[in-house]
Amino acid sequence: MISYQTDGVEMPAIKKRETTEWIKAVAATYGKRVGEIAYIFCSDEKILEVNRQYLQHDYYTDIITFDYCEGSRLNGDLFISLDTVRTNAEQFGSDYDAELYRVIIHGILHLCGINDKGPGEREIMEAAENRALAMR
């Protein structure tokens, strides 16, 4: 089950049923099934608080993914700062909705085992995001 929640922000205008089906389809391409996934849309202030409290990082980010996966079942909490999504969309000259869906699937790709911090990993993640976005 995928749930969509907010913390101090308005729910973004996403089509939840279609988004859930898309996420399941992307997960299936990696041999994964969706278990319990919670999206928590929040502000920069909230994501900074989560980053400091749980990861000891003192900076803003667009998404923080907490991975509770068990085998091929994806479970996790995904905090998404709508403020940073908007800032990134402006900075990259991208549409807000396109950037939001990129971030939504970015967290799922992390749960599927794709990383983006090591050498060459960012390019692998971007390619995976582009493939997933093309499925939408």
N, CA, C and O atoms as a GROMACS GRO file, in nm:
protein
  544
    1MET      N    1   0.083  -0.119   0.000
    1MET     CA    2   0.000   0.000   0.000
    1MET      C    3   0.088   0.125   0.000
    1MET      O    4   0.190   0.131   0.069
    2ILE      N    5   0.047   0.221  -0.076
    2ILE     CA    6   0.118   0.349  -0.080
    2ILE      C    7   0.026   0.455  -0.022
    2ILE      O    8  -0.088   0.471  -0.065
    3SER      N    9   0.077   0.528   0.076
    3SER     CA   10  -0.001   0.638   0.134
    3SER      C   11   0.068   0.770   0.102
    3SER      O   12   0.189   0.778   0.086
    4TYR      N   13  -0.015   0.874   0.094
    4TYR     CA   14   0.033   1.009   0.063
    4TYR      C   15  -0.014   1.099   0.176
    4TYR      O   16  -0.134   1.114   0.200
    5GLN      N   17   0.082   1.160   0.245
    5GLN     CA   18   0.051   1.243   0.361
    5GLN      C   19   0.121   1.378   0.348
    5GLN      O   20   0.211   1.395   0.265
    6THR      N   21   0.078   1.472   0.430
    6THR     CA   22   0.146   1.602   0.432
    6THR      C   23   0.182   1.637   0.576
    6THR      O   24   0.122   1.589   0.672
    7ASP      N   25   0.283   1.721   0.588
    7ASP     CA   26   0.325   1.774   0.717
    7ASP      C   27   0.353   1.922   0.697
    7ASP      O   28   0.463   1.961   0.657
    8GLY      N   29   0.252   2.005   0.725
    8GLY     CA   30   0.269   2.150   0.719
    8GLY      C   31   0.262   2.211   0.581
    8GLY      O   32   0.291   2.329   0.564
    9VAL      N   33   0.223   2.133   0.481
    9VAL     CA   34   0.209   2.184   0.344
    9VAL      C   35   0.078   2.130   0.286
    9VAL      O   36   0.018   2.037   0.339
   10GLU      N   37   0.034   2.191   0.176
   10GLU     CA   38  -0.083   2.140   0.105
   10GLU      C   39  -0.044   2.019   0.023
   10GLU      O   40   0.067   2.011  -0.028
   11MET      N   41  -0.136   1.925   0.009
   11MET     CA   42  -0.112   1.806  -0.073
   11MET      C   43  -0.090   1.851  -0.218
   11MET      O   44  -0.172   1.926  -0.273
   12PRO      N   45   0.019   1.806  -0.279
   12PRO     CA   46   0.041   1.843  -0.420
   12PRO      C   47  -0.067   1.780  -0.508
   12PRO      O   48  -0.127   1.678  -0.472
   13ALA      N   49  -0.090   1.842  -0.622
   13ALA     CA   50  -0.195   1.797  -0.713
   13ALA      C   51  -0.146   1.679  -0.798
   13ALA      O   52  -0.122   1.693  -0.918
   14ILE      N   53  -0.133   1.564  -0.732
   14ILE     CA   54  -0.093   1.443  -0.806
   14ILE      C   55  -0.214   1.351  -0.811
   14ILE      O   56  -0.298   1.350  -0.721
   15LYS      N   57  -0.220   1.273  -0.917
   15LYS     CA   58  -0.327   1.173  -0.929
   15LYS      C   59  -0.280   1.049  -0.855
   15LYS      O   60  -0.200   0.971  -0.908
   16LYS      N   61  -0.330   1.032  -0.734
   16LYS     CA   62  -0.277   0.927  -0.646
   16LYS      C   63  -0.291   0.787  -0.703
   16LYS      O   64  -0.196   0.709  -0.698
   17ARG      N   65  -0.407   0.754  -0.758
   17ARG     CA   66  -0.428   0.618  -0.810
   17ARG      C   67  -0.332   0.590  -0.926
   17ARG      O   68  -0.269   0.484  -0.931
   18GLU      N   69  -0.322   0.685  -1.020
   18GLU     CA   70  -0.231   0.668  -1.135
   18GLU      C   71  -0.085   0.664  -1.089
   18GLU      O   72  -0.006   0.584  -1.141
   19THR      N   73  -0.051   0.748  -0.994
   19THR     CA   74   0.086   0.752  -0.943
   19THR      C   75   0.121   0.620  -0.876
   19THR      O   76   0.231   0.567  -0.895
   20THR      N   77   0.028   0.566  -0.798
   20THR     CA   78   0.051   0.438  -0.731
   20THR      C   79   0.072   0.326  -0.833
   20THR      O   80   0.163   0.245  -0.816
   21GLU      N   81  -0.009   0.321  -0.937
   21GLU     CA   82   0.006   0.218  -1.041
   21GLU      C   83   0.139   0.232  -1.113
   21GLU      O   84   0.204   0.132  -1.145
   22TRP      N   85   0.180   0.356  -1.138
   22TRP     CA   86   0.310   0.382  -1.203
   22TRP      C   87   0.425   0.333  -1.115
   22TRP      O   88   0.517   0.267  -1.163
   23ILE      N   89   0.418   0.365  -0.986
   23ILE     CA   90   0.523   0.323  -0.893
   23ILE      C   91   0.532   0.170  -0.889
   23ILE      O   92   0.642   0.115  -0.890
   24LYS      N   93   0.418   0.104  -0.885
   24LYS     CA   94   0.417  -0.044  -0.884
   24LYS      C   95   0.480  -0.099  -1.012
   24LYS      O   96   0.555  -0.196  -1.007
   25ALA      N   97   0.449  -0.036  -1.126
   25ALA     CA   98   0.504  -0.082  -1.254
   25ALA      C   99   0.655  -0.064  -1.258
   25ALA      O  100   0.727  -0.152  -1.306
   26VAL      N  101   0.704   0.049  -1.208
   26VAL     CA  102   0.848   0.074  -1.204
   26VAL      C  103   0.915  -0.028  -1.113
   26VAL      O  104   1.017  -0.087  -1.150
   27ALA      N  105   0.860  -0.050  -0.994
   27ALA     CA  106   0.916  -0.148  -0.900
   27ALA      C  107   0.924  -0.287  -0.964
   27ALA      O  108   1.022  -0.358  -0.947
   28ALA      N  109   0.820  -0.323  -1.038
   28ALA     CA  110   0.816  -0.455  -1.101
   28ALA      C  111   0.930  -0.474  -1.201
   28ALA      O  112   0.978  -0.586  -1.219
   29THR      N  113   0.974  -0.366  -1.266
   29THR     CA  114   1.085  -0.378  -1.362
   29THR      C  115   1.215  -0.415  -1.291
   29THR      O  116   1.310  -0.460  -1.355
   30TYR      N  117   1.220  -0.397  -1.159
   30TYR     CA  118   1.336  -0.435  -1.079
   30TYR      C  119   1.310  -0.563  -0.999
   30TYR      O  120   1.387  -0.599  -0.910
   31GLY      N  121   1.200  -0.631  -1.032
   31GLY     CA  122   1.166  -0.755  -0.962
   31GLY      C  123   1.119  -0.731  -0.820
   31GLY      O  124   1.132  -0.818  -0.734
   32LYS      N  125   1.064  -0.613  -0.795
   32LYS     CA  126   1.020  -0.575  -0.660
   32LYS      C  127   0.868  -0.560  -0.654
   32LYS      O  128   0.803  -0.533  -0.756
   33ARG      N  129   0.814  -0.576  -0.535
   33ARG     CA  130   0.672  -0.553  -0.508
   33ARG      C  131   0.660  -0.442  -0.406
   33ARG      O  132   0.745  -0.428  -0.318
   34VAL      N  133   0.555  -0.364  -0.417
   34VAL     CA  134   0.532  -0.256  -0.323
   34VAL      C  135   0.467  -0.312  -0.197
   34VAL      O  136   0.364  -0.379  -0.203
   35GLY      N  137   0.529  -0.284  -0.085
   35GLY     CA  138   0.472  -0.319   0.045
   35GLY      C  139   0.410  -0.195   0.105
   35GLY      O  140   0.312  -0.142   0.052
   36GLU      N  141   0.466  -0.148   0.215
   36GLU     CA  142   0.416  -0.028   0.283
   36GLU      C  143   0.508   0.089   0.250
   36GLU      O  144   0.621   0.096   0.299
   37ILE      N  145   0.459   0.180   0.168
   37ILE     CA  146   0.534   0.300   0.130
   37ILE      C  147   0.454   0.420   0.177
   37ILE      O  148   0.335   0.431   0.148
   38ALA      N  149   0.520   0.510   0.249
   38ALA     CA  150   0.454   0.634   0.292
   38ALA      C  151   0.531   0.752   0.235
   38ALA      O  152   0.650   0.770   0.262
   39TYR      N  153   0.460   0.832   0.154
   39TYR     CA  154   0.515   0.959   0.108
   39TYR      C  155   0.468   1.065   0.205
   39TYR      O  156   0.348   1.076   0.232
   40ILE      N  157   0.562   1.143   0.258
   40ILE     CA  158   0.529   1.255   0.346
   40ILE      C  159   0.580   1.381   0.279
   40ILE      O  160   0.700   1.408   0.277
   41PHE      N  161   0.486   1.459   0.223
   41PHE     CA  162   0.522   1.585   0.159
   41PHE      C  163   0.531   1.690   0.269
   41PHE      O  164   0.442   1.703   0.352
   42CYS      N  165   0.642   1.766   0.267
   42CYS     CA  166   0.668   1.860   0.376
   42CYS      C  167   0.738   1.986   0.325
   42CYS      O  168   0.758   2.003   0.205
   43SER      N  169   0.774   2.072   0.419
   43SER     CA  170   0.844   2.197   0.390
   43SER      C  171   0.995   2.178   0.405
   43SER      O  172   1.041   2.075   0.454
   44ASP      N  173   1.070   2.277   0.362
   44ASP     CA  174   1.215   2.277   0.384
   44ASP      C  175   1.247   2.267   0.533
   44ASP      O  176   1.338   2.196   0.574
   45GLU      N  177   1.170   2.340   0.613
   45GLU     CA  178   1.193   2.341   0.758
   45GLU      C  179   1.183   2.199   0.815
   45GLU      O  180   1.267   2.159   0.896
   46LYS      N  181   1.081   2.125   0.774
   46LYS     CA  182   1.060   1.988   0.824
   46LYS      C  183   1.168   1.894   0.774
   46LYS      O  184   1.219   1.813   0.851
   47ILE      N  185   1.206   1.904   0.646
   47ILE     CA  186   1.306   1.810   0.594
   47ILE      C  187   1.442   1.837   0.657
   47ILE      O  188   1.520   1.744   0.678
   48LEU      N  189   1.471   1.963   0.688
   48LEU     CA  190   1.596   1.996   0.758
   48LEU      C  191   1.595   1.934   0.898
   48LEU      O  192   1.696   1.880   0.944
   49GLU      N  193   1.482   1.942   0.964
   49GLU     CA  194   1.467   1.881   1.098
   49GLU      C  195   1.490   1.729   1.091
   49GLU      O  196   1.561   1.674   1.174
   50VAL      N  197   1.429   1.662   0.993
   50VAL     CA  198   1.446   1.518   0.975
   50VAL      C  199   1.591   1.486   0.943
   50VAL      O  200   1.648   1.390   0.996
   51ASN      N  201   1.652   1.564   0.856
   51ASN     CA  202   1.791   1.542   0.816
   51ASN      C  203   1.885   1.555   0.936
   51ASN      O  204   1.977   1.475   0.952
   52ARG      N  205   1.861   1.654   1.019
   52ARG     CA  206   1.945   1.673   1.138
   52ARG      C  207   1.923   1.561   1.241
   52ARG      O  208   2.018   1.505   1.294
   53GLN      N  209   1.796   1.530   1.266
   53GLN     CA  210   1.762   1.434   1.372
   53GLN      C  211   1.806   1.292   1.340
   53GLN      O  212   1.860   1.224   1.427
   54TYR      N  213   1.783   1.247   1.217
   54TYR     CA  214   1.806   1.107   1.186
   54TYR      C  215   1.934   1.078   1.109
   54TYR      O  216   1.988   0.968   1.116
   55LEU      N  217   1.985   1.178   1.035
   55LEU     CA  218   2.103   1.154   0.952
   55LEU      C  219   2.222   1.240   0.992
   55LEU      O  220   2.331   1.225   0.937
   56GLN      N  221   2.202   1.330   1.089
   56GLN     CA  222   2.307   1.421   1.133
   56GLN      C  223   2.363   1.504   1.018
   56GLN      O  224   2.482   1.535   1.015
   57HIS      N  225   2.276   1.539   0.923
   57HIS     CA  226   2.312   1.626   0.811
   57HIS      C  227   2.247   1.762   0.834
   57HIS      O  228   2.130   1.770   0.873
   58ASP      N  229   2.322   1.868   0.811
   58ASP     CA  230   2.270   2.003   0.836
   58ASP      C  231   2.250   2.077   0.703
   58ASP      O  232   2.312   2.180   0.678
   59TYR      N  233   2.162   2.021   0.619
   59TYR     CA  234   2.133   2.087   0.492
   59TYR      C  235   1.995   2.046   0.442
   59TYR      O  236   1.938   1.946   0.484
   60TYR      N  237   1.945   2.128   0.349
   60TYR     CA  238   1.818   2.099   0.285
   60TYR      C  239   1.840   1.998   0.174
   60TYR      O  240   1.949   1.988   0.118
   61THR      N  241   1.736   1.922   0.144
   61THR     CA  242   1.741   1.826   0.035
   61THR      C  243   1.600   1.808  -0.018
   61THR      O  244   1.502   1.845   0.048
   62ASP      N  245   1.589   1.749  -0.136
   62ASP     CA  246   1.455   1.731  -0.192
   62ASP      C  247   1.386   1.607  -0.136
   62ASP      O  248   1.264   1.607  -0.120
   63ILE      N  249   1.463   1.502  -0.106
   63ILE     CA  250   1.402   1.378  -0.056
   63ILE      C  251   1.495   1.309   0.042
   63ILE      O  252   1.617   1.309   0.026
   64ILE      N  253   1.434   1.249   0.143
   64ILE     CA  254   1.504   1.160   0.235
   64ILE      C  255   1.425   1.029   0.233
   64ILE      O  256   1.305   1.027   0.256
   65THR      N  257   1.496   0.920   0.205
   65THR     CA  258   1.434   0.789   0.195
   65THR      C  259   1.478   0.701   0.310
   65THR      O  260   1.598   0.676   0.327
   66PHE      N  261   1.383   0.655   0.389
   66PHE     CA  262   1.410   0.560   0.496
   66PHE      C  263   1.370   0.422   0.443
   66PHE      O  264   1.253   0.398   0.410
   67ASP      N  265   1.466   0.333   0.434
   67ASP     CA  266   1.450   0.202   0.371
   67ASP      C  267   1.420   0.096   0.477
   67ASP      O  268   1.502   0.071   0.566
   68TYR      N  269   1.302   0.036   0.466
   68TYR     CA  270   1.262  -0.074   0.555
   68TYR      C  271   1.230  -0.199   0.472
   68TYR      O  272   1.148  -0.280   0.513
   69CYS      N  273   1.295  -0.213   0.357
   69CYS     CA  274   1.264  -0.322   0.264
   69CYS      C  275   1.294  -0.458   0.326
   69CYS      O  276   1.386  -0.474   0.406
   70GLU      N  277   1.214  -0.554   0.285
   70GLU     CA  278   1.232  -0.693   0.326
   70GLU      C  279   1.230  -0.779   0.201
   70GLU      O  280   1.125  -0.797   0.139
   71GLY      N  281   1.346  -0.832   0.162
   71GLY     CA  282   1.354  -0.912   0.041
   71GLY      C  283   1.314  -0.831  -0.080
   71GLY      O  284   1.369  -0.724  -0.106
   72SER      N  285   1.217  -0.883  -0.156
   72SER     CA  286   1.174  -0.812  -0.277
   72SER      C  287   1.057  -0.718  -0.250
   72SER      O  288   1.003  -0.658  -0.344
   73ARG      N  289   1.018  -0.704  -0.124
   73ARG     CA  290   0.906  -0.615  -0.089
   73ARG      C  291   0.961  -0.478  -0.047
   73ARG      O  292   1.041  -0.467   0.046
   74LEU      N  293   0.915  -0.374  -0.117
   74LEU     CA  294   0.959  -0.238  -0.088
   74LEU      C  295   0.877  -0.180   0.027
   74LEU      O  296   0.754  -0.175   0.020
   75ASN      N  297   0.946  -0.136   0.129
   75ASN     CA  298   0.884  -0.068   0.242
   75ASN      C  299   0.970   0.053   0.275
   75ASN      O  300   1.093   0.043   0.277
   76GLY      N  301   0.908   0.166   0.301
   76GLY     CA  302   0.987   0.282   0.338
   76GLY      C  303   0.903   0.405   0.360
   76GLY      O  304   0.787   0.413   0.321
   77ASP      N  305   0.967   0.502   0.424
   77ASP     CA  306   0.909   0.635   0.443
   77ASP      C  307   0.992   0.730   0.358
   77ASP      O  308   1.114   0.733   0.366
   78LEU      N  309   0.922   0.810   0.276
   78LEU     CA  310   0.989   0.902   0.186
   78LEU      C  311   0.942   1.044   0.214
   78LEU      O  312   0.827   1.079   0.186
   79PHE      N  313   1.030   1.124   0.270
   79PHE     CA  314   1.000   1.264   0.299
   79PHE      C  315   1.042   1.347   0.178
   79PHE      O  316   1.157   1.339   0.134
   80ILE      N  317   0.950   1.426   0.125
   80ILE     CA  318   0.979   1.511   0.009
   80ILE      C  319   0.950   1.656   0.044
   80ILE      O  320   0.837   1.690   0.081
   81SER      N  321   1.052   1.742   0.032
   81SER     CA  322   1.032   1.885   0.056
   81SER      C  323   0.980   1.949  -0.071
   81SER      O  324   1.050   1.959  -0.172
   82LEU      N  325   0.855   1.993  -0.066
   82LEU     CA  326   0.796   2.060  -0.182
   82LEU      C  327   0.864   2.194  -0.209
   82LEU      O  328   0.867   2.240  -0.323
   83ASP      N  329   0.919   2.256  -0.105
   83ASP     CA  330   0.994   2.382  -0.123
   83ASP      C  331   1.117   2.358  -0.209
   83ASP      O  332   1.143   2.432  -0.304
   84THR      N  333   1.194   2.254  -0.177
   84THR     CA  334   1.315   2.224  -0.253
   84THR      C  335   1.281   2.175  -0.393
   84THR      O  336   1.353   2.206  -0.488
   85VAL      N  337   1.173   2.099  -0.407
   85VAL     CA  338   1.131   2.056  -0.541
   85VAL      C  339   1.105   2.180  -0.627
   85VAL      O  340   1.147   2.185  -0.742
   86ARG      N  341   1.035   2.279  -0.571
   86ARG     CA  342   1.005   2.401  -0.645
   86ARG      C  343   1.134   2.477  -0.680
   86ARG      O  344   1.152   2.522  -0.793
   87THR      N  345   1.224   2.490  -0.583
   87THR     CA  346   1.352   2.559  -0.606
   87THR      C  347   1.433   2.489  -0.714
   87THR      O  348   1.489   2.554  -0.802
   88ASN      N  349   1.439   2.355  -0.708
   88ASN     CA  350   1.514   2.279  -0.808
   88ASN      C  351   1.452   2.293  -0.946
   88ASN      O  352   1.524   2.306  -1.045
   89ALA      N  353   1.320   2.290  -0.954
   89ALA     CA  354   1.253   2.306  -1.084
   89ALA      C  355   1.291   2.440  -1.146
   89ALA      O  356   1.319   2.449  -1.266
   90GLU      N  357   1.291   2.545  -1.064
   90GLU     CA  358   1.329   2.678  -1.113
   90GLU      C  359   1.476   2.680  -1.155
   90GLU      O  360   1.510   2.732  -1.261
   91GLN      N  361   1.562   2.623  -1.072
   91GLN     CA  362   1.706   2.623  -1.098
   91GLN      C  363   1.740   2.544  -1.225
   91GLN      O  364   1.828   2.586  -1.302
   92PHE      N  365   1.672   2.431  -1.248
   92PHE     CA  366   1.701   2.347  -1.364
   92PHE      C  367   1.616   2.382  -1.486
   92PHE      O  368   1.628   2.318  -1.590
   93GLY      N  369   1.530   2.485  -1.473
   93GLY     CA  370   1.444   2.524  -1.583
   93GLY      C  371   1.344   2.414  -1.617
   93GLY      O  372   1.308   2.395  -1.734
   94SER      N  373   1.300   2.344  -1.514
   94SER     CA  374   1.209   2.231  -1.533
   94SER      C  375   1.069   2.268  -1.484
   94SER      O  376   1.052   2.362  -1.406
   95ASP      N  377   0.971   2.195  -1.530
   95ASP     CA  378   0.834   2.210  -1.485
   95ASP      C  379   0.823   2.154  -1.342
   95ASP      O  380   0.882   2.050  -1.312
   96TYR      N  381   0.748   2.222  -1.255
   96TYR     CA  382   0.734   2.178  -1.116
   96TYR      C  383   0.682   2.034  -1.108
   96TYR      O  384   0.737   1.953  -1.034
   97ASP      N  385   0.576   2.004  -1.183
   97ASP     CA  386   0.518   1.869  -1.176
   97ASP      C  387   0.618   1.764  -1.224
   97ASP      O  388   0.627   1.656  -1.165
   98ALA      N  389   0.692   1.794  -1.329
   98ALA     CA  390   0.792   1.700  -1.380
   98ALA      C  391   0.899   1.674  -1.274
   98ALA      O  392   0.941   1.560  -1.254
   99GLU      N  393   0.942   1.779  -1.206
   99GLU     CA  394   1.042   1.765  -1.101
   99GLU      C  395   0.986   1.685  -0.984
   99GLU      O  396   1.055   1.602  -0.925
  100LEU      N  397   0.860   1.710  -0.949
  100LEU     CA  398   0.797   1.637  -0.838
  100LEU      C  399   0.792   1.487  -0.869
  100LEU      O  400   0.826   1.406  -0.783
  101TYR      N  401   0.751   1.450  -0.990
  101TYR     CA  402   0.745   1.308  -1.025
  101TYR      C  403   0.885   1.246  -1.030
  101TYR      O  404   0.902   1.128  -0.998
  102ARG      N  405   0.984   1.324  -1.071
  102ARG     CA  406   1.123   1.274  -1.070
  102ARG      C  407   1.165   1.240  -0.928
  102ARG      O  408   1.226   1.136  -0.904
  103VAL      N  409   1.131   1.328  -0.834
  103VAL     CA  410   1.169   1.304  -0.695
  103VAL      C  411   1.089   1.188  -0.635
  103VAL      O  412   1.142   1.107  -0.559
  104ILE      N  413   0.960   1.181  -0.670
  104ILE     CA  414   0.877   1.070  -0.621
  104ILE      C  415   0.938   0.936  -0.662
  104ILE      O  416   0.947   0.844  -0.580
  105ILE      N  417   0.981   0.923  -0.787
  105ILE     CA  418   1.036   0.795  -0.833
  105ILE      C  419   1.180   0.776  -0.787
  105ILE      O  420   1.226   0.663  -0.774
  106HIS      N  421   1.252   0.885  -0.762
  106HIS     CA  422   1.390   0.877  -0.712
  106HIS      C  423   1.395   0.794  -0.583
  106HIS      O  424   1.482   0.709  -0.566
  107GLY      N  425   1.302   0.821  -0.493
  107GLY     CA  426   1.298   0.746  -0.366
  107GLY      C  427   1.271   0.598  -0.388
  107GLY      O  428   1.330   0.514  -0.321
  108ILE      N  429   1.181   0.567  -0.480
  108ILE     CA  430   1.151   0.427  -0.511
  108ILE      C  431   1.274   0.358  -0.569
  108ILE      O  432   1.303   0.243  -0.536
  109LEU      N  433   1.347   0.428  -0.656
  109LEU     CA  434   1.468   0.371  -0.714
  109LEU      C  435   1.573   0.343  -0.607
  109LEU      O  436   1.645   0.244  -0.615
  110HIS      N  437   1.581   0.431  -0.506
  110HIS     CA  438   1.670   0.401  -0.392
  110HIS      C  439   1.627   0.271  -0.325
  110HIS      O  440   1.711   0.186  -0.294
  111LEU      N  441   1.496   0.255  -0.303
  111LEU     CA  442   1.446   0.133  -0.238
  111LEU      C  443   1.473   0.010  -0.325
  111LEU      O  444   1.485  -0.102  -0.274
  112CYS      N  445   1.482   0.030  -0.456
  112CYS     CA  446   1.512  -0.080  -0.548
  112CYS      C  447   1.662  -0.112  -0.553
  112CYS      O  448   1.704  -0.207  -0.619
  113GLY      N  449   1.742  -0.032  -0.483
  113GLY     CA  450   1.885  -0.060  -0.472
  113GLY      C  451   1.976   0.028  -0.554
  113GLY      O  452   2.096   0.002  -0.563
  114ILE      N  453   1.922   0.132  -0.614
  114ILE     CA  454   2.005   0.222  -0.694
  114ILE      C  455   2.054   0.337  -0.606
  114ILE      O  456   1.976   0.404  -0.539
  115ASN      N  457   2.184   0.358  -0.608
  115ASN     CA  458   2.244   0.466  -0.528
  115ASN      C  459   2.286   0.580  -0.619
  115ASN      O  460   2.287   0.567  -0.742
  116ASP      N  461   2.321   0.693  -0.557
  116ASP     CA  462   2.362   0.809  -0.637
  116ASP      C  463   2.473   0.890  -0.574
  116ASP      O  464   2.495   1.006  -0.611
  117LYS      N  465   2.544   0.833  -0.479
  117LYS     CA  466   2.649   0.908  -0.410
  117LYS      C  467   2.791   0.874  -0.457
  117LYS      O  468   2.879   0.959  -0.452
  118GLY      N  469   2.813   0.751  -0.502
  118GLY     CA  470   2.947   0.707  -0.540
  118GLY      C  471   2.984   0.743  -0.683
  118GLY      O  472   2.901   0.796  -0.757
  119PRO      N  473   3.108   0.714  -0.722
  119PRO     CA  474   3.154   0.744  -0.858
  119PRO      C  475   3.066   0.677  -0.963
  119PRO      O  476   3.045   0.555  -0.959
  120GLY      N  477   3.016   0.754  -1.057
  120GLY     CA  478   2.936   0.702  -1.166
  120GLY      C  479   2.792   0.669  -1.131
  120GLY      O  480   2.711   0.641  -1.219
  121GLU      N  481   2.759   0.671  -1.002
  121GLU     CA  482   2.624   0.632  -0.960
  121GLU      C  483   2.518   0.734  -0.998
  121GLU      O  484   2.404   0.699  -1.027
  122ARG      N  485   2.556   0.862  -0.996
  122ARG     CA  486   2.459   0.967  -1.030
  122ARG      C  487   2.405   0.946  -1.172
  122ARG      O  488   2.285   0.962  -1.196
  123GLU      N  489   2.494   0.911  -1.265
  123GLU     CA  490   2.453   0.890  -1.403
  123GLU      C  491   2.360   0.768  -1.415
  123GLU      O  492   2.264   0.770  -1.492
  124ILE      N  493   2.389   0.665  -1.338
  124ILE     CA  494   2.304   0.545  -1.337
  124ILE      C  495   2.166   0.581  -1.282
  124ILE      O  496   2.064   0.537  -1.336
  125MET      N  497   2.161   0.660  -1.176
  125MET     CA  498   2.034   0.702  -1.118
  125MET      C  499   1.956   0.787  -1.217
  125MET      O  500   1.836   0.766  -1.235
  126GLU      N  501   2.022   0.882  -1.282
  126GLU     CA  502   1.952   0.968  -1.378
  126GLU      C  503   1.893   0.887  -1.493
  126GLU      O  504   1.782   0.914  -1.538
  127ALA      N  505   1.968   0.789  -1.541
  127ALA     CA  506   1.918   0.703  -1.649
  127ALA      C  507   1.796   0.623  -1.601
  127ALA      O  508   1.699   0.607  -1.675
  128ALA      N  509   1.802   0.574  -1.478
  128ALA     CA  510   1.690   0.499  -1.421
  128ALA      C  511   1.568   0.590  -1.403
  128ALA      O  512   1.455   0.549  -1.430
  129GLU      N  513   1.591   0.713  -1.359
  129GLU     CA  514   1.480   0.810  -1.345
  129GLU      C  515   1.416   0.835  -1.481
  129GLU      O  516   1.294   0.835  -1.493
  130ASN      N  517   1.499   0.856  -1.583
  130ASN     CA  518   1.447   0.885  -1.717
  130ASN      C  519   1.366   0.767  -1.772
  130ASN      O  520   1.262   0.788  -1.834
  131ARG      N  521   1.414   0.645  -1.750
  131ARG     CA  522   1.338   0.526  -1.794
  131ARG      C  523   1.204   0.519  -1.721
  131ARG      O  524   1.100   0.492  -1.782
  132ALA      N  525   1.207   0.545  -1.589
  132ALA     CA  526   1.084   0.539  -1.509
  132ALA      C  527   0.986   0.649  -1.551
  132ALA      O  528   0.866   0.624  -1.564
  133LEU      N  529   1.037   0.768  -1.573
  133LEU     CA  530   0.949   0.880  -1.614
  133LEU      C  531   0.887   0.853  -1.750
  133LEU      O  532   0.774   0.895  -1.776
  134ALA      N  533   0.958   0.783  -1.837
  134ALA     CA  534   0.904   0.750  -1.969
  134ALA      C  535   0.788   0.649  -1.957
  134ALA      O  536   0.708   0.638  -2.049
  135MET      N  537   0.780   0.577  -1.846
  135MET     CA  538   0.672   0.481  -1.824
  135MET      C  539   0.543   0.549  -1.773
  135MET      O  540   0.437   0.488  -1.772
  136ARG      N  541   0.554   0.673  -1.732
  136ARG     CA  542   0.440   0.743  -1.671
  136ARG      C  543   0.336   0.779  -1.772
  136ARG      O  544   0.234   0.838  -1.736
   0.00000   0.00000   0.00000
